[in-house]
Amino acid sequence: MPVEWSLILAVVAAAALGVPVFALSRRRPRRLRERFGPEYVSAVEAHEGSARKANRAVREHERQLEALPIGTLDAARTERLRTRWRGLQRQFVNAPVAVVACAVEAMDELLDDMGLPANREDRQILLRSWDERAVRCYRHAHGVVDRTGSGTVSTEELRQSFVSARSVCELLAGAQPPSRRARARGARLTSGRVS
């Protein structure tokens, strides 16, 4: 076989192997961007624009979260939670700011009881693996409570925050934690903070 043909075959073989590798390397950041949206962008920014470093850190963080023992609530704890929510709902009209703060505290206590990490970003990651609504409601409830000190929160926003916190609890009170495999498929990215 002439040298020219050997070179041509070598180039074709390299291209045949290189194209899929290149395509996969381009597809991973796109998939992560689609899956995590603004959270992925924040993680890349936290790693000085390096998608490769952010991806590596995210995978390591996923492995750490996979090791967490996530549990469920027993019937007695679920009933105490429901009783607490009914009490908070009755008090809302008289003290909406205080009640919403208590509602978010109740939501966080539930997540503590279930074994989720205390870090907000990690909680969001694990909540996403249960239900996308849970993570949206969690963010909304905390976001409104975080703004109450500024005095710019309306009563309607407080009501919506209360409903969001209660929704997280309702979604998770009877839910089984996702399997490790399901958690691996779920979102695992913190807002720029990857440990």
Phi, psi and omega in degrees: 000130180296155182299323181299317180293322178298317178295317179298315178298320179296318179294316179297317179296317179297319179294319180298324178278325185286324182299310179297321179297315179297316180298317178296319181293331178279330183285324183302308178299324179296318178297316179297319179297318178293319184288318188254347178058231184297336179294322178294316179301318178297320180294320178295317178298321179295337178255034174054040176083002182270104177296324180298313179294319179296317179298316180297316180294322179296317179297320178295319179296320177301316180298320179296317181291327179301331183282351183288136176274104181263130183245186177240173179264146174278170184298321181295317180293322178297317179293319177299322178296315179297319178297316179299317180295321178298318178297316179297320181297320179295328184274348188303316185300321184279330184211069186300320182296312180295320182293320179295321176299319177293324180295317179293323176297318178297319178298314180295323177297320177300314180295324174299312181300329181278352177093012177286149180296154182286337181295126183303317182295318178295323178299317180299321179299311182288325177298323180300327181288340175277306189196130179300325178297324181299317181289323177296315180294319179301311180298316182297312181301312180293322181299317179292315179300321179298331182270351185298330179295336182278348179076014183257013184261127179279165178298324178295319177296322177296317179298315179296323177295318178300313180298321179297314180298317179295322179298319177301313181296317180295320180297325187260341186302319180253005186278146171276141177295147179296151178295165178302322180294317179295321177295326179294327179280335182286175181287141184222022188254132176271162182289073176083353181249099178248121181269000000 
